[in-house]
């Protein structure tokens, strides 16, 4: 998750550098930031695959490719239209929009949790379930103080 977060930060630094560039060397620096931001894409894809069954991996990659190509087809004409309307009054508007979109991505990435955290949460849930079953067994006492045998195959887990 740290790689995704860092990649998105570098991705947002690319257009920010272009916005505030006063020399051509600063535009080259923007390209360096953008190339470092390329770490986020493959990391996001590999993270998504971890949460999908092996039989659905192809479907997930197909959906990701569809979304990417859809954005690559629609994005440039939309941004060119915005640029052509704003170039006379606000020439850096398209870069500000890009930065804003990356800020939204960074904010949304803070809600991601690693697979390891989810696994720990699952272990805690399993332990709690086991404790509840043990308590239920202890409450299944008969009048003479002896424990009733737990019923087989009648688990409260779902």
C-alpha positions as semicolon CSV with decimal commas, in nm:
position;residue;x (nm);y (nm);z (nm)
1;X;0,000;0,000;0,000
2;X;0,290;0,232;0,064
3;X;0,406;0,187;-0,297
4;X;0,058;0,284;-0,423
5;X;0,049;0,590;-0,197
6;X;0,402;0,702;-0,294
7;X;0,330;0,637;-0,664
8;X;0,018;0,854;-0,651
9;X;0,210;1,131;-0,477
10;X;0,476;1,125;-0,749
11;X;0,201;1,120;-1,011
12;X;0,051;1,436;-0,860
13;X;0,392;1,606;-0,842
14;X;0,428;1,573;-1,222
15;X;0,152;1,816;-1,321
16;X;0,224;2,038;-1,019
17;X;0,579;2,083;-1,146
18;X;0,446;2,181;-1,490
19;X;0,207;2,434;-1,334
20;X;0,486;2,614;-1,149
21;X;0,761;2,561;-1,409
22;X;0,943;2,873;-1,522
23;X;1,226;2,694;-1,705
24;X;1,234;2,397;-1,939
25;X;1,451;2,199;-1,696
26;X;1,161;2,202;-1,451
27;X;0,940;2,039;-1,713
28;X;1,198;1,759;-1,737
29;X;1,171;1,722;-1,361
30;X;0,798;1,674;-1,414
31;X;0,875;1,378;-1,642
32;X;1,094;1,226;-1,370
33;X;0,810;1,255;-1,118
34;X;0,561;1,106;-1,363
35;X;0,791;0,811;-1,434
36;X;0,828;0,741;-1,061
37;X;0,451;0,755;-1,035
38;X;0,429;0,466;-1,279
39;X;0,495;0,235;-0,982
40;X;0,135;0,269;-0,869
41;X;-0,036;0,104;-1,169
42;X;0,118;-0,245;-1,155
43;X;0,102;-0,243;-0,776
44;X;-0,270;-0,167;-0,783
45;X;-0,329;-0,446;-1,037
46;X;-0,136;-0,703;-0,834
47;X;-0,321;-0,597;-0,519
48;X;-0,660;-0,637;-0,687
49;X;-0,575;-0,989;-0,804
50;X;-0,501;-1,099;-0,445
51;X;-0,868;-1,050;-0,354
52;X;-1,014;-1,242;-0,649
53;X;-1,043;-1,616;-0,695
54;X;-0,812;-1,778;-0,950
55;X;-1,104;-1,851;-1,181
56;X;-1,201;-1,482;-1,198
57;X;-0,852;-1,338;-1,255
58;X;-0,900;-1,317;-1,632
59;X;-1,230;-1,137;-1,589
60;X;-1,071;-0,885;-1,352
61;X;-0,779;-0,815;-1,589
62;X;-1,028;-0,781;-1,875
63;X;-1,235;-0,532;-1,675
64;X;-0,923;-0,333;-1,582
65;X;-0,814;-0,324;-1,948
66;X;-1,163;-0,214;-2,054
67;X;-1,170;0,072;-1,803
68;X;-0,815;0,183;-1,894
69;X;-0,891;0,184;-2,267
70;X;-1,221;0,362;-2,212
71;X;-1,042;0,636;-2,018
72;X;-0,762;0,654;-2,277
73;X;-1,023;0,704;-2,552
74;X;-1,235;0,964;-2,372
75;X;-0,973;1,148;-2,165
76;X;-0,770;1,324;-2,436
77;X;-1,067;1,472;-2,626
78;X;-1,222;1,595;-2,302
79;X;-0,898;1,750;-2,179
80;X;-0,828;1,904;-2,522
81;X;-1,174;2,059;-2,519
82;X;-1,117;2,199;-2,170
83;X;-0,775;2,331;-2,273
84;X;-0,906;2,495;-2,591
85;X;-1,179;2,676;-2,392
86;X;-0,948;2,786;-2,108
87;X;-0,611;2,850;-2,276
88;X;-0,672;3,223;-2,315
89;X;-0,782;3,282;-1,957
90;X;-0,646;2,996;-1,747
91;X;-0,385;2,792;-1,941
92;X;-0,294;2,563;-1,650
93;X;-0,653;2,454;-1,579
94;X;-0,608;2,103;-1,726
95;X;-0,306;2,048;-1,504
96;X;-0,500;2,164;-1,198
97;X;-0,780;1,922;-1,287
98;X;-0,523;1,643;-1,312
99;X;-0,375;1,735;-0,972
100;X;-0,724;1,742;-0,822
101;X;-0,796;1,394;-0,961
102;X;-0,472;1,263;-0,810
103;X;-0,558;1,421;-0,475
104;X;-0,890;1,235;-0,482
105;X;-0,700;0,913;-0,563
106;X;-0,459;0,973;-0,276
107;X;-0,748;1,040;-0,038
108;X;-0,926;0,723;-0,150
109;X;-0,606;0,520;-0,115
110;X;-0,601;0,600;0,257
111;X;-0,911;0,380;0,292
112;X;-0,730;0,075;0,154
113;X;-0,620;-0,193;0,397
114;X;-0,356;-0,453;0,333
115;X;-0,436;-0,821;0,298
116;X;-0,230;-0,883;0,613
117;X;-0,456;-0,653;0,818
118;X;-0,766;-0,830;0,685
119;X;-0,611;-1,168;0,773
120;X;-0,541;-1,053;1,131
121;X;-0,898;-0,926;1,159
122;X;-1,022;-1,265;1,039
123;X;-0,811;-1,444;1,302
124;X;-0,955;-1,220;1,575
125;X;-1,308;-1,291;1,451
126;X;-1,238;-1,665;1,456
127;X;-1,106;-1,646;1,812
128;X;-1,413;-1,451;1,923
129;X;-1,640;-1,708;1,755
130;X;-1,456;-1,991;1,933
131;X;-1,495;-1,816;2,268
132;X;-1,868;-1,770;2,207
133;X;-1,905;-2,140;2,123
134;X;-1,716;-2,236;2,439
135;X;-1,942;-2,010;2,646
136;X;-2,249;-2,164;2,482
137;X;-2,117;-2,512;2,566
138;X;-2,065;-2,411;2,929
139;X;-2,422;-2,280;2,943
140;X;-2,554;-2,617;2,817
141;X;-2,549;-2,770;3,165
142;X;-2,822;-3,003;3,281
143;X;-2,996;-2,981;3,616
144;X;-2,761;-3,233;3,775
145;X;-2,456;-3,015;3,700
146;X;-2,318;-3,232;3,421
147;X;-2,238;-3,088;3,082
148;X;-2,452;-3,185;2,789
149;X;-2,261;-3,320;2,493
150;X;-2,236;-3,062;2,216
151;X;-2,435;-3,156;1,910
152;X;-2,223;-3,261;1,615
153;X;-2,259;-3,067;1,290
154;X;-2,465;-2,795;1,453
155;X;-2,217;-2,511;1,432
156;X;-2,318;-2,150;1,484
157;X;-2,058;-2,027;1,234
158;X;-2,178;-1,898;0,902
